[in-house]
Amino acid sequence: MRAIFGAIALGLALYGCNGREQTGESRPEATAEFPQSFAYNCDPGNGPAPALGAPWLPGQEGYLPLEWASVDAALEKNDPVLAATVQQCMFYDFMWRSFIAVNWPAVPGGNRGQPDRGKTIFGGIGTLPLAVWETYKTPQQIFTSSDRWEDPDVANWGNSPTDTSRAFLAFPDQLTDYRPDVQQPYFFGQSTGPLIDQNGNYVRYEVAVNQAFFTYIRKFGYYNAGRQRDAVLTYIANPKAADAFQRPPFGNPAQTTGDGYLAGLPDYARQGMVDVKAAWKELPEGAPYNNRYLQRRIAVDAQGTTKLYGLVALHILRYTPNKYDPSKGVEGAFVAATFEHVDNVAIDFEKPLGGTLTPSFNPGGGPQTPEEEAYGFAGRIPPCPEADRSPGQAPCSSGTTTNPSRKPVNIYRVTPLSDAIEAINDHYQKTVLGSSVGGNRSVMRFYRLIGTQNRHQGPFAFDTPGERNLNGHQGPITGVYTNTNNLINAALESYTQKNFSCILCHAAAKPKCTPEKAFEEDQFKTLTFLLNAAQFKPGDSCTP
């Protein structure tokens, strides 16, 4: 397989601290057979249609695809430019299928992350059970104090809720810039803040990770910051030492077979790390257009106050076994993608006839000023409301106010979607999710891919701004570049839309206590900042 060198994966199943957890896992039978037309052909002029892949495979309905497809070797040799275009499309297809899989209904009360083969993503509006990703663990459930890891609820992966109730939880105190809930969750703290929609309500954010990442943290004890520090220093002294720092898992054969630490996981969970970020907007009760959203009633405070919310954005970061080659020290690869609700910045999909529907994050009609056109918004980033701050959360980087104006922030898209992305979106939104399966079209057709970030494909070109944009930011391997300089979700990175991307941020992620002299060490480029949420035991620090 052609691959992208990268970093992380996730892991194992239900091994507690003292042995394997017994879950009584159920295996619902499938209720639908999916048509070949669901497969997308990235190269229609050079071969037959591709085989139908996950999450549509019989016996594995709802499963995440494990690896992206590779272009035909003959095409790569005879027409490398076309081959690069086709390969990039295959990344889009891989992440569209990943999006469908993580949003597949989970088994209520089953193992966290278990897709329900007895249901499909085509359930009725507002009736879909919790999605697979919604049952993943949150960082605050993993990166707690070491003594709490003696509690089975912490040390075991556990089971999904039996209903669709949700709650936004505070993030660990020690991540002072990374503050989900009302502040956009990423580590360029000086450039982020809350987003206020056109109804004057704050968008809410959350982060979750899959079982493989949880198993990795448990296996190596990296919930303890002191263990990370020791592993980093050991790697610097002797990279081949048994207790030297390990990257998050890619789901490669060394991890998923034999004695690999992911081998005991259920088959649907034996993949690399999956890290998701989500954004939700409050929906007016009874509004006529609520049926365009994946809806949840979510508790927003410690008193249990609930409000109706709709999903407006989802980031997915994956580590895969593509290009695994132990002889070359290649553990696997990475790919990231971001999806948005179609009504976020414009109304251009299944436009209601004669309605008054306007975008969630601007009044409609496009940017009104040169500043909005160039940067996606105008003015200053608003402060966070003190009243909406959850217990234990750090102050917002943009400041905190006790008297928020709740004035809407007008957000526009700076970088338009490419023709290739528009084409594959059309397929998945209309041909796939717009199909009637079991009498229902999927509400997930109201979501679309903005783009992916992966290893650069094809030759480099520098003559035009468009060509230079395709020579993207450096990835997790020194000197290896990605496919774009600009990959932004207007609902998740509203205030950094100019020449910014997932990798520009995440390439700076490293384990706890990495010394400055090793800041460019590839082994420490984990692409996830979550390791920094680990806590020290009392009295311990990076310099014990």
KEDRENSE-306025 format. One record per residue (C-alpha): residue in three letters; x, y negated, z negated; residue number from 1. Coordinates in steps of 0.2 Angstrom, whole numbers, plus 2048, in hexadecimal, padded with zeros to 3 digits. Layout:
BEGIN
[pt ALA,[X,Y,Z],NUM]
...
//
This chain:
BEGIN
[pt MET,[800,800,800],1]
[pt ARG,[806,7EE,803],2]
[pt ALA,[807,7E6,7F3],3]
[pt ILE,[80A,7D6,7E9],4]
[pt PHE,[816,7D8,7DB],5]
[pt GLY,[80E,7D3,7CB],6]
[pt ALA,[80C,7D6,7B9],7]
[pt ILE,[7FF,7DD,7AE],8]
[pt ALA,[7F2,7EA,7AC],9]
[pt LEU,[7E7,7F1,79E],10]
[pt GLY,[7E4,800,796],11]
[pt LEU,[7DF,80F,78C],12]
[pt ALA,[7CF,814,785],13]
[pt LEU,[7C9,818,774],14]
[pt TYR,[7D8,81D,76A],15]
[pt GLY,[7D7,816,759],16]
[pt CYS,[7E6,814,74D],17]
[pt ASN,[7E3,826,747],18]
[pt GLY,[7DE,82F,757],19]
[pt ARG,[7D1,82F,764],20]
[pt GLU,[7C0,826,761],21]
[pt GLN,[7B1,830,764],22]
[pt THR,[7A4,826,76E],23]
[pt GLY,[797,833,774],24]
[pt GLU,[799,82A,785],25]
[pt SER,[78A,82D,790],26]
[pt ARG,[78C,82F,7A3],27]
[pt PRO,[77C,828,7AB],28]
[pt GLU,[778,82F,7BC],29]
[pt ALA,[778,824,7CC],30]
[pt THR,[767,81E,7D2],31]
[pt ALA,[76C,817,7E3],32]
[pt GLU,[777,81B,7F2],33]
[pt PHE,[77F,80C,7FA],34]
[pt PRO,[781,80A,80D],35]
[pt GLN,[791,809,818],36]
[pt SER,[78B,7F7,81D],37]
[pt PHE,[791,7F1,80C],38]
[pt ALA,[7A3,7F4,811],39]
[pt TYR,[7AC,7E5,818],40]
[pt ASN,[7B8,7E6,827],41]
[pt CYS,[7C6,7DA,826],42]
[pt ASP,[7CD,7E0,837],43]
[pt PRO,[7BE,7E3,843],44]
[pt GLY,[7C8,7E2,853],45]
[pt ASN,[7D5,7EF,84E],46]
[pt GLY,[7CD,7FF,847],47]
[pt PRO,[7BE,807,840],48]
[pt ALA,[7B4,800,831],49]
[pt PRO,[7BC,803,820],50]
[pt ALA,[7B5,811,815],51]
[pt LEU,[7A9,80B,807],52]
[pt GLY,[7B3,808,7F7],53]
[pt ALA,[7B0,805,7E5],54]
[pt PRO,[7A4,800,7DD],55]
[pt TRP,[799,809,7EA],56]
[pt LEU,[7A1,81A,7E9],57]
[pt PRO,[795,829,7E5],58]
[pt GLY,[79A,82F,7D3],59]
[pt GLN,[7A3,81F,7D0],60]
[pt GLU,[795,812,7D2],61]
[pt GLY,[79A,801,7C9],62]
[pt TYR,[7AD,806,7C8],63]
[pt LEU,[7BA,7F9,7CB],64]
[pt PRO,[7C4,7FC,7DB],65]
[pt LEU,[7D6,800,7D5],66]
[pt GLU,[7E1,7FA,7E4],67]
[pt TRP,[7DE,7EF,7F3],68]
[pt ALA,[7DF,7F6,804],69]
[pt SER,[7EE,7F3,80F],70]
[pt VAL,[7EF,7EF,822],71]
[pt ASP,[7F3,7FC,82F],72]
[pt ALA,[806,7FE,831],73]
[pt ALA,[805,7FD,844],74]
[pt LEU,[7FC,7EC,843],75]
[pt GLU,[809,7E6,836],76]
[pt LYS,[816,7EA,843],77]
[pt ASN,[80E,7E4,853],78]
[pt ASP,[805,7D4,84C],79]
[pt PRO,[80C,7CF,83C],80]
[pt VAL,[802,7BE,83C],81]
[pt LEU,[7F2,7C7,83E],82]
[pt ALA,[7F7,7D4,832],83]
[pt ALA,[7FA,7C7,825],84]
[pt THR,[7E9,7BF,828],85]
[pt VAL,[7E0,7D1,826],86]
[pt GLN,[7EA,7D5,817],87]
[pt GLN,[7E5,7C4,80E],88]
[pt CYS,[7D3,7C9,813],89]
[pt MET,[7D5,7DA,80A],90]
[pt PHE,[7D9,7D0,7FA],91]
[pt TYR,[7C9,7C7,7FC],92]
[pt ASP,[7C0,7D7,7FE],93]
[pt PHE,[7C8,7DF,7EF],94]
[pt MET,[7C3,7D1,7E4],95]
[pt TRP,[7B2,7D0,7EA],96]
[pt ARG,[7B0,7E2,7E6],97]
[pt SER,[7B8,7DF,7D5],98]
[pt PHE,[7AC,7D1,7D2],99]
[pt ILE,[79D,7DD,7D5],100]
[pt ALA,[7A5,7EA,7CA],101]
[pt VAL,[7A8,7DF,7BB],102]
[pt ASN,[796,7D8,7BD],103]
[pt TRP,[78E,7EA,7BE],104]
[pt PRO,[782,7EE,7B0],105]
[pt ALA,[78B,7F6,7A1],106]
[pt VAL,[784,805,798],107]
[pt PRO,[77B,7FE,789],108]
[pt GLY,[783,805,779],109]
[pt GLY,[790,80E,784],110]
[pt ASN,[7A2,80C,784],111]
[pt ARG,[7A7,7FA,787],112]
[pt GLY,[7AA,7F7,799],113]
[pt GLN,[7A1,807,79F],114]
[pt PRO,[797,803,7AF],115]
[pt ASP,[785,80B,7AF],116]
[pt ARG,[784,816,7BE],117]
[pt GLY,[771,817,7BA],118]
[pt LYS,[76F,805,7BE],119]
[pt THR,[775,7F9,7CC],120]
[pt ILE,[77A,7E7,7CE],121]
[pt PHE,[769,7E5,7D7],122]
[pt GLY,[75E,7E4,7C7],123]
[pt GLY,[750,7D8,7C6],124]
[pt ILE,[754,7C5,7C2],125]
[pt GLY,[758,7C2,7B0],126]
[pt THR,[756,7D5,7AC],127]
[pt LEU,[768,7DB,7AF],128]
[pt PRO,[770,7E3,7A0],129]
[pt LEU,[781,7DC,79A],130]
[pt ALA,[78E,7DC,7A7],131]
[pt VAL,[79D,7E7,7A6],132]
[pt TRP,[7A8,7D8,7A2],133]
[pt GLU,[79C,7D2,795],134]
[pt THR,[7A0,7E1,78A],135]
[pt TYR,[7B3,7DF,78B],136]
[pt LYS,[7BB,7D9,77B],137]
[pt THR,[7BF,7C6,778],138]
[pt PRO,[7D1,7C1,774],139]
[pt GLN,[7CB,7BC,762],140]
[pt GLN,[7C5,7CE,760],141]
[pt ILE,[7D6,7D4,764],142]
[pt PHE,[7E3,7C7,75E],143]
[pt THR,[7DE,7C8,74C],144]
[pt SER,[7E9,7CA,73D],145]
[pt SER,[7F3,7DA,73C],146]
[pt ASP,[7EA,7E0,72C],147]
[pt ARG,[7D9,7DF,735],148]
[pt TRP,[7E0,7EC,741],149]
[pt GLU,[7DD,7F9,733],150]
[pt ASP,[7CA,7F6,736],151]
[pt PRO,[7C3,803,743],152]
[pt ASP,[7B8,7F5,74B],153]
[pt VAL,[7C8,7EC,750],154]
[pt ALA,[7D4,7FB,753],155]
[pt ASN,[7C7,804,75F],156]
[pt TRP,[7C0,7FD,76F],157]
[pt GLY,[7AF,801,76A],158]
[pt ASN,[79D,801,772],159]
[pt SER,[793,7F4,77B],160]
[pt PRO,[784,7EB,773],161]
[pt THR,[773,7F3,777],162]
[pt ASP,[76B,7E3,77C],163]
[pt THR,[770,7D3,786],164]
[pt SER,[773,7C8,777],165]
[pt ARG,[783,7BE,779],166]
[pt ALA,[78C,7B2,76E],167]
[pt PHE,[79A,7A5,771],168]
[pt LEU,[7A9,7A8,765],169]
[pt ALA,[7B6,79D,75F],170]
[pt PHE,[7C8,7A0,766],171]
[pt PRO,[7D7,7A3,75A],172]
[pt ASP,[7DC,793,751],173]
[pt GLN,[7EF,795,756],174]
[pt LEU,[7EB,792,768],175]
[pt THR,[7E9,77F,766],176]
[pt ASP,[7E7,77B,779],177]
[pt TYR,[7DE,78B,77E],178]
[pt ARG,[7CC,788,777],179]
[pt PRO,[7BE,790,780],180]
[pt ASP,[7AC,78C,77C],181]
[pt VAL,[7AA,77A,782],182]
[pt GLN,[7BC,777,788],183]
[pt GLN,[7C1,77E,798],184]
[pt PRO,[7CD,78D,793],185]
[pt TYR,[7DE,78C,79A],186]
[pt PHE,[7EF,786,794],187]
[pt PHE,[7F2,776,79C],188]
[pt GLY,[7EA,76E,78D],189]
[pt GLN,[7EE,75C,792],190]
[pt SER,[7E4,75E,7A2],191]
[pt THR,[7D4,766,79C],192]
[pt GLY,[7C4,762,792],193]
[pt PRO,[7B2,766,792],194]
[pt LEU,[7A6,765,7A1],195]
[pt ILE,[795,75D,79F],196]
[pt ASP,[788,762,7AC],197]
[pt GLN,[77B,757,7B4],198]
[pt ASN,[76F,75B,7A6],199]
[pt GLY,[77B,754,799],200]
[pt ASN,[77F,765,792],201]
[pt TYR,[791,76C,78F],202]
[pt VAL,[796,77B,799],203]
[pt ARG,[79C,78A,78E],204]
[pt TYR,[7AB,795,791],205]
[pt GLU,[7B1,7A6,78C],206]
[pt VAL,[7C0,7B2,78F],207]
[pt ALA,[7BF,7C5,78F],208]
[pt VAL,[7CB,7D4,793],209]
[pt ASN,[7C9,7E6,797],210]
[pt GLN,[7CD,7F6,78E],211]
[pt ALA,[7DE,7F8,796],212]
[pt PHE,[7E4,7E8,790],213]
[pt PHE,[7DD,7EC,77E],214]
[pt THR,[7E6,7FD,77F],215]
[pt TYR,[7F6,7F5,784],216]
[pt ILE,[7F5,7E9,775],217]
[pt ARG,[7F1,7F7,769],218]
[pt LYS,[7FF,803,770],219]
[pt PHE,[80D,7F6,76E],220]
[pt GLY,[806,7ED,75F],221]
[pt TYR,[807,7DC,768],222]
[pt TYR,[7F8,7D6,75E],223]
[pt ASN,[806,7D3,751],224]
[pt ALA,[811,7C4,757],225]
[pt GLY,[820,7CB,74E],226]
[pt ARG,[81F,7DB,759],227]
[pt GLN,[81F,7D0,768],228]
[pt ARG,[82E,7C6,762],229]
[pt ASP,[838,7D6,75E],230]
[pt ALA,[834,7DE,76F],231]
[pt VAL,[839,7CE,779],232]
[pt LEU,[84A,7CD,770],233]
[pt THR,[84C,7E0,772],234]
[pt TYR,[849,7DE,785],235]
[pt ILE,[856,7D0,786],236]
[pt ALA,[863,7DB,77D],237]
[pt ASN,[85F,7EB,786],238]
[pt PRO,[851,7EB,793],239]
[pt LYS,[850,7FE,793],240]
[pt ALA,[84E,800,781],241]
[pt ALA,[83E,80A,77C],242]
[pt ASP,[837,7FB,772],243]
[pt ALA,[83B,7EE,77E],244]
[pt PHE,[82D,7E2,784],245]
[pt GLN,[820,7EA,78F],246]
[pt ARG,[816,7E1,79C],247]
[pt PRO,[803,7E3,79B],248]
[pt PRO,[7FD,7F3,7A5],249]
[pt PHE,[7FB,7F4,7B7],250]
[pt GLY,[7F1,804,7B7],251]
[pt ASN,[800,80D,7C1],252]
[pt PRO,[802,820,7C0],253]
[pt ALA,[80F,81F,7B2],254]
[pt GLN,[801,817,7A7],255]
[pt THR,[7F2,820,7AD],256]
[pt THR,[7F8,832,7AE],257]
[pt GLY,[801,83F,7A3],258]
[pt ASP,[807,837,793],259]
[pt GLY,[803,825,79A],260]
[pt TYR,[7FB,81A,78D],261]
[pt LEU,[7EB,818,798],262]
[pt ALA,[7E9,82A,79C],263]
[pt GLY,[7DD,82D,78E],264]
[pt LEU,[7D1,81F,794],265]
[pt PRO,[7C1,823,79D],266]
[pt ASP,[7C3,824,7B0],267]
[pt TYR,[7BA,814,7B3],268]
[pt ALA,[7C6,80B,7A7],269]
[pt ARG,[7D6,811,7AE],270]
[pt GLN,[7DB,801,7B7],271]
[pt GLY,[7E7,7F3,7B4],272]
[pt MET,[7E4,7E4,7A9],273]
[pt VAL,[7D4,7DA,7AD],274]
[pt ASP,[7D3,7C9,7A6],275]
[pt VAL,[7C3,7BE,7A8],276]
[pt LYS,[7BE,7AC,7A5],277]
[pt ALA,[7AC,7A7,7A6],278]
[pt ALA,[7A2,797,7A6],279]
[pt TRP,[790,795,7A2],280]
[pt LYS,[784,787,7A3],281]
[pt GLU,[774,784,799],282]
[pt LEU,[764,787,7A3],283]
[pt PRO,[754,77D,7A0],284]
[pt GLU,[747,789,799],285]
[pt GLY,[73B,78E,7A6],286]
[pt ALA,[743,784,7B4],287]
[pt PRO,[73E,78B,7C6],288]
[pt TYR,[750,78E,7CB],289]
[pt ASN,[756,798,7BC],290]
[pt ASN,[754,7A8,7C7],291]
[pt ARG,[763,7A3,7D1],292]
[pt TYR,[76E,7A7,7C2],293]
[pt LEU,[775,7B6,7B8],294]
[pt GLN,[76C,7B1,7A7],295]
[pt ARG,[770,7B4,795],296]
[pt ARG,[769,7AE,785],297]
[pt ILE,[778,7A9,77B],298]
[pt ALA,[77B,7A4,769],299]
[pt VAL,[785,794,769],300]
[pt ASP,[788,791,756],301]
[pt ALA,[78B,799,746],302]
[pt GLN,[778,798,741],303]
[pt GLY,[774,7A3,750],304]
[pt THR,[76B,795,75B],305]
[pt THR,[768,79C,76C],306]
[pt LYS,[766,794,77D],307]
[pt LEU,[764,79A,78E],308]
[pt TYR,[773,79A,799],309]
[pt GLY,[778,79E,7AB],310]
[pt LEU,[789,7A4,7B1],311]
[pt VAL,[791,796,7BC],312]
[pt ALA,[7A3,79D,7BE],313]
[pt LEU,[7AE,7AC,7BC],314]
[pt HIS,[7C1,7AE,7BD],315]
[pt ILE,[7C8,7C0,7BF],316]
[pt LEU,[7DB,7C4,7BD],317]
[pt ARG,[7E0,7D6,7C1],318]
[pt TYR,[7EF,7E0,7C1],319]
[pt THR,[7F0,7EF,7CC],320]
[pt PRO,[7FB,7FE,7D0],321]
[pt ASN,[7FE,7F7,7E2],322]
[pt LYS,[810,7F9,7E8],323]
[pt TYR,[815,803,7D8],324]
[pt ASP,[827,809,7DA],325]
[pt PRO,[830,80E,7CB],326]
[pt SER,[840,810,7D4],327]
[pt LYS,[840,7FE,7D8],328]
[pt GLY,[839,7F8,7C7],329]
[pt VAL,[828,7F3,7CF],330]
[pt GLU,[81A,7F7,7C3],331]
[pt GLY,[80C,7F0,7CD],332]
[pt ALA,[804,7E0,7D4],333]
[pt PHE,[7F8,7D2,7D0],334]
[pt VAL,[7E9,7C9,7D8],335]
[pt ALA,[7DE,7BC,7D1],336]
[pt ALA,[7CE,7B5,7D7],337]
[pt THR,[7C1,7A8,7D2],338]
[pt PHE,[7AE,7A8,7D6],339]
[pt GLU,[7A1,79A,7D4],340]
[pt HIS,[78E,798,7D4],341]
[pt VAL,[788,792,7E4],342]
[pt ASP,[77F,783,7DD],343]
[pt ASN,[78E,77C,7D3],344]
[pt VAL,[794,76E,7DF],345]
[pt ALA,[787,76F,7EE],346]
[pt ILE,[777,777,7F2],347]
[pt ASP,[77B,781,802],348]
[pt PHE,[775,793,7FF],349]
[pt GLU,[763,799,800],350]
[pt LYS,[75E,787,7FF],351]
[pt PRO,[74D,785,7F7],352]
[pt LEU,[740,77E,803],353]
[pt GLY,[739,76D,7FE],354]
[pt GLY,[741,76F,7ED],355]
[pt THR,[74B,762,7E2],356]
[pt LEU,[759,76E,7DE],357]
[pt THR,[76A,764,7DC],358]
[pt PRO,[77B,76A,7D7],359]
[pt SER,[780,76E,7C5],360]
[pt PHE,[78F,763,7C5],361]
[pt ASN,[78B,754,7D0],362]
[pt PRO,[77C,74B,7D6],363]
[pt GLY,[77D,751,7E8],364]
[pt GLY,[783,748,7F8],365]
[pt GLY,[795,74B,7F6],366]
[pt PRO,[7A3,741,7EE],367]
[pt GLN,[79F,72E,7EC],368]
[pt THR,[7B0,727,7EA],369]
[pt PRO,[7C2,72A,7F1],370]
[pt GLU,[7C7,730,7DF],371]
[pt GLU,[7B9,73D,7DF],372]
[pt GLU,[7BE,743,7F0],373]
[pt ALA,[7D0,745,7EC],374]
[pt TYR,[7CF,74B,7DA],375]
[pt GLY,[7BE,753,7D8],376]
[pt PHE,[7B9,747,7CB],377]
[pt ALA,[7BB,735,7C6],378]
[pt GLY,[7C0,72C,7B5],379]
[pt ARG,[7C6,735,7A5],380]
[pt ILE,[7C3,746,79F],381]
[pt PRO,[7B6,746,791],382]
[pt PRO,[7B9,74A,77F],383]
[pt CYS,[7B1,75A,777],384]
[pt PRO,[7A3,757,76B],385]
[pt GLU,[7A7,75B,759],386]
[pt ALA,[796,762,756],387]
[pt ASP,[798,770,763],388]
[pt ARG,[7A9,775,75C],389]
[pt SER,[7A8,787,755],390]
[pt PRO,[7B0,78B,745],391]
[pt GLY,[7C3,78E,746],392]
[pt GLN,[7C4,786,757],393]
[pt ALA,[7D2,779,75A],394]
[pt PRO,[7CF,767,760],395]
[pt CYS,[7CC,764,773],396]
[pt SER,[7DC,75E,77C],397]
[pt SER,[7D1,750,783],398]
[pt GLY,[7CC,74B,771],399]
[pt THR,[7BD,74D,766],400]
[pt THR,[7AE,742,764],401]
[pt THR,[7A0,742,757],402]
[pt ASN,[796,737,763],403]
[pt PRO,[796,73F,774],404]
[pt SER,[78D,736,782],405]
[pt ARG,[789,746,78B],406]
[pt LYS,[78B,73C,79B],407]
[pt PRO,[78C,748,7AA],408]
[pt VAL,[79D,74B,7B2],409]
[pt ASN,[79C,74B,7C5],410]
[pt ILE,[7A7,759,7CC],411]
[pt TYR,[7AA,75C,7DE],412]
[pt ARG,[7B4,769,7E8],413]
[pt VAL,[7C4,762,7EE],414]
[pt THR,[7CA,771,7F9],415]
[pt PRO,[7BD,778,805],416]
[pt LEU,[7BB,78B,806],417]
[pt SER,[7C4,793,815],418]
[pt ASP,[7BB,79B,824],419]
[pt ALA,[7C1,7AC,81F],420]
[pt ILE,[7BA,7AA,80D],421]
[pt GLU,[7AA,7A3,814],422]
[pt ALA,[7A8,7B2,81F],423]
[pt ILE,[7AB,7BF,812],424]
[pt ASN,[7A0,7B6,806],425]
[pt ASP,[792,7B7,813],426]
[pt HIS,[794,7C9,814],427]
[pt TYR,[793,7CC,801],428]
[pt GLN,[786,7BF,7FD],429]
[pt LYS,[77A,7C4,80B],430]
[pt THR,[77E,7D6,812],431]
[pt VAL,[782,7DD,801],432]
[pt LEU,[77B,7D4,7F2],433]
[pt GLY,[76D,7CD,7FD],434]
[pt SER,[767,7DE,802],435]
[pt SER,[758,7E6,7F9],436]
[pt VAL,[75D,7F5,7EF],437]
[pt GLY,[750,7FC,7E4],438]
[pt GLY,[744,7EE,7E9],439]
[pt ASN,[750,7E0,7E3],440]
[pt ARG,[75D,7D5,7EA],441]
[pt SER,[76B,7D1,7DE],442]
[pt VAL,[76C,7C1,7D5],443]
[pt MET,[77F,7C2,7D7],444]
[pt ARG,[77D,7BC,7E9],445]
[pt PHE,[77C,7AB,7E2],446]
[pt TYR,[78F,7AC,7DE],447]
[pt ARG,[79D,7AA,7EB],448]
[pt LEU,[7B0,7AC,7EC],449]
[pt ILE,[7BA,79C,7EC],450]
[pt GLY,[7CA,7A5,7EF],451]
[pt THR,[7D8,7B1,7E9],452]
[pt GLN,[7EA,7AF,7E4],453]
[pt ASN,[7F6,7BD,7E8],454]
[pt ARG,[807,7BF,7F0],455]
[pt HIS,[80A,7B5,800],456]
[pt GLN,[806,7BE,810],457]
[pt GLY,[80F,7BC,821],458]
[pt PRO,[81C,7AF,826],459]
[pt PHE,[81F,79E,81D],460]
[pt ALA,[81B,78E,827],461]
[pt PHE,[81E,77C,822],462]
[pt ASP,[819,771,830],463]
[pt THR,[807,76B,82A],464]
[pt PRO,[7FF,768,819],465]
[pt GLY,[7F4,777,81D],466]
[pt GLU,[802,783,820],467]
[pt ARG,[80C,77D,810],468]
[pt ASN,[7FC,780,806],469]
[pt LEU,[7FD,792,80B],470]
[pt ASN,[80F,793,804],471]
[pt GLY,[808,794,7F2],472]
[pt HIS,[80F,792,7E1],473]
[pt GLN,[81C,79E,7DB],474]
[pt GLY,[815,7AE,7D3],475]
[pt PRO,[81B,7B9,7C4],476]
[pt ILE,[82A,7BF,7CE],477]
[pt THR,[837,7B2,7D0],478]
[pt GLY,[838,7AC,7E2],479]
[pt VAL,[828,7B5,7E7],480]
[pt TYR,[81B,7A9,7ED],481]
[pt THR,[808,7AA,7ED],482]
[pt ASN,[7FC,7A7,7FB],483]
[pt THR,[7F5,796,7F6],484]
[pt ASN,[7FA,786,7ED],485]
[pt ASN,[7E8,782,7E9],486]
[pt LEU,[7DB,78E,7E1],487]
[pt ILE,[7CF,785,7D5],488]
[pt ASN,[7BE,788,7CE],489]
[pt ALA,[7B5,777,7CC],490]
[pt ALA,[7AC,77E,7BD],491]
[pt LEU,[7BC,786,7B4],492]
[pt GLU,[7CA,779,7B9],493]
[pt SER,[7BF,76A,7BD],494]
[pt TYR,[7CD,75E,7B9],495]
[pt THR,[7DC,766,7C2],496]
[pt GLN,[7D6,768,7D4],497]
[pt LYS,[7E5,760,7DD],498]
[pt ASN,[7F3,76D,7E2],499]
[pt PHE,[7EF,778,7D3],500]
[pt SER,[7EC,78B,7D2],501]
[pt CYS,[7EA,79A,7C7],502]
[pt ILE,[7FD,79F,7C9],503]
[pt LEU,[804,78D,7C6],504]
[pt CYS,[7FC,78F,7B4],505]
[pt HIS,[7FE,7A1,7B1],506]
[pt ALA,[810,7A3,7B7],507]
[pt ALA,[815,79A,7A7],508]
[pt ALA,[80D,7A7,79C],509]
[pt LYS,[819,7B1,791],510]
[pt PRO,[819,7BC,782],511]
[pt LYS,[81A,7B4,770],512]
[pt CYS,[82B,7AD,76C],513]
[pt THR,[834,7AF,77D],514]
[pt PRO,[844,7A4,77B],515]
[pt GLU,[847,796,787],516]
[pt LYS,[856,79F,78F],517]
[pt ALA,[84A,7AC,795],518]
[pt PHE,[83C,7A1,79C],519]
[pt GLU,[83F,7A7,7AE],520]
[pt GLU,[841,7BA,7A9],521]
[pt ASP,[834,7C3,7B4],522]
[pt GLN,[831,7D0,7A7],523]
[pt PHE,[829,7C3,79C],524]
[pt LYS,[81E,7BB,7A9],525]
[pt THR,[80F,7C4,7A3],526]
[pt LEU,[802,7B9,7AC],527]
[pt THR,[7F7,7B9,79D],528]
[pt PHE,[7F8,7AC,78F],529]
[pt LEU,[7EE,7B7,783],530]
[pt LEU,[7FE,7BF,77B],531]
[pt ASN,[801,7AE,773],532]
[pt ALA,[7F1,7B0,769],533]
[pt ALA,[7FA,7BE,75F],534]
[pt GLN,[7FC,7B9,74C],535]
[pt PHE,[80B,7BB,741],536]
[pt LYS,[80A,7C4,730],537]
[pt PRO,[80C,7B7,722],538]
[pt GLY,[81D,7B0,720],539]
[pt ASP,[823,7B6,732],540]
[pt SER,[827,7AB,741],541]
[pt CYS,[830,7AB,751],542]
[pt THR,[840,7A8,747],543]
[pt PRO,[83F,7B4,738],544]
//
